[in-house]
């Protein structure tokens, strides 16, 4: 039985729900982006999953909604971690073949991340972890390098992935360089 002294937390993150006036476009985009399966869809609701959870993302169609402003407060993005660089590259290639391209590609330090925007402007971060443990990530977050640049360094996925395919070790390709003289982390924002 929980007490006030015991910290009680959720066991896992279950799903996210997006509401939209662009129902069919949004369903198509997210199904394609996540390579998801539709668990249920009708004229107003779509529940999809990409793993053993009954649904990881739901989309609700509500006609007449106003568009969100990119300058409004709210959720910035949803992040999805891939098991390997090969899986991230395969996803990048699959999406690129359908003319779905990242709007921002950045080496955050702890992750190598590709951001994609849906028809409503919501973003999804598709990423791989660059550290092997939470302790390493925490050490990086408490470092001077992170204090100087909490955002990361933009990169060209086409160039980086080509170099990787040509045999350069990932560990060499993802070393996050320090900011150059006169450069700010604001220069690397999307």
N, C-alpha and C positions, 0 to 999 in steps of 0.2 A: 504494500500500500504506500503510495507517494506521501511524502511529508513536505512541509515547506522548506526543509533543509536540503532535500534532494532536488537536483535540477532535472526537470522532465522536459524532454525535447521530442519532436516528431521522429519517427523511425526512418522516414525517407520523404523526398519531395515527390508527390504523386503526379500532378499535371498542371498545365496552364490553360486558360480559356481566353480566346480572343473574340471580341465582337466586331462585326463589320457590316457594311452595306455592300461589299464586294464579295459576297459569299462564294460563288463558284470560282472566281479568281483566287481567293485566299485558300480554298480547299485544294485547288490544283497546285498552287505554289508550295504550301507546306507539305503536302503529300510528296511532291517531287523533291523538295529540299531535304526532307528527313528520310526519304525512301520508305515512307510509312505505309501501313495498311489501314484501310478504313474498317473500324470496328462497327460503326453504325453511321448511316447518313440518311437524312430525310430533307425536306425542303428548307428547314430552318437550322438543324443541328448536324454537325459532323464530329464524330469522335474517332481519333486515329492513334495508332501506336506503332512503335518500332521495336518493341521488346516484349517481355512476358506480362507487362502491366496491361490491364484491360483498356486503358487509354492514357496517353501522355499529353495529348493536346486536343482541345475541343475548340471548334469554331462555331459561333452563333451568328446567323444572318438576321440582321435587324434593319429593315429598309429605312432610309432617311437619316442615318446617323451623320453627324458633322465630322469632317476629317480632323484628326489631331494635328496640332501644330508641333513642329520639331522643337519649338521653344516653350512648350507647355511641360509642366511637371508630370511625372509618371514613370512607368517602367521604361528603361532604356533598351534592354535586349534580353533574350533568353540564350543561354549558353549550353552547348552540347559537346561533350568530350569524346573523341575517337580513340581507339585503342593504339593506333600507330600512325606514323607519318604516311605509310603506304595507304591506309584507309582514308586519311584526309586527302591525299593526292587523288585517289580513285574517285572520291566524292567531288572534288574540284573538277576533275576531268569530265565526269558524268554531267554535272551541272553546266559546265562550259559548253558542252556539246548541245545543250538545250538553250544556249544563249542566256544562262543565268550566271552572272558574274559577281564576285564580291565587290562591295562598295568601299571596303576598307580592309587592308591586310596589314597586320601588325605583330611584331614580336614583343609581347608584353614582358618577357623575361621568364616568368613561370609557364607561359603558354605561347604557342605559335597559333595565331588566330586569323580566321577569315570571317568577315561580317557580311551578311546578305540581308537585303531589305525586301520585305513583302509588298504587295500592292497597296497596303495602307501605310507603309513607311516603318512598320515594326521591324526590328532587326533581330537576326539570329547569329550568334557567334558559334562557328564550328571550329574546334580547337583540338590540339594535342597538348598534353602535359610535357614540359621540358625537364622537369625534375622528377626524381624517382620516389620522393617522400614528402610528406607534409612538413617535416622538420626542415628540409632543404628550402622549401618555399617560404616558410616563416623566417629562416635565416636571411633569404634574399629580401623579403619585405622589410626587414629591420636593418638593411644595409644602406650605406651612403649612396650606392648606385640607384636604389629605389627612391630614396629621398630626393635625389637630383632629378629623376625621371620616373614618376609613378605610372606613366602611360605606356611607354615603349618606343620602338623604332619601326616606322613603316617599312614594308618590303614589297617587292614585286614577286607574286607567287609563281608566275611563269618562269622567271629567271631562277629563283631558288629551287623550284621543283625540277627544272632541267638540270641544274648542277647536281642535285641529289641523284637523279636518274643516271647521270654520267659518272657516278661513283664517288662523289665527294661525301665524306661522312657527315651525317646530320649534326653531330656534335660540333663540327667546324662551322657549319652553315648557320647555326642558331645562336652563336655567341653574340650577345647583345652589346653592340658598341656603345661607348659613352657619347653623350651629346658633344657636338663639335663647338668650337669657340663661336659664341654669338647665336647658337641654336638653342631653342627652347622646346620643351616637350609639347608645347602648344602647336609647334610645327608639324607634329605627327598625329594630331587629332583628325578624325574623318571629316 
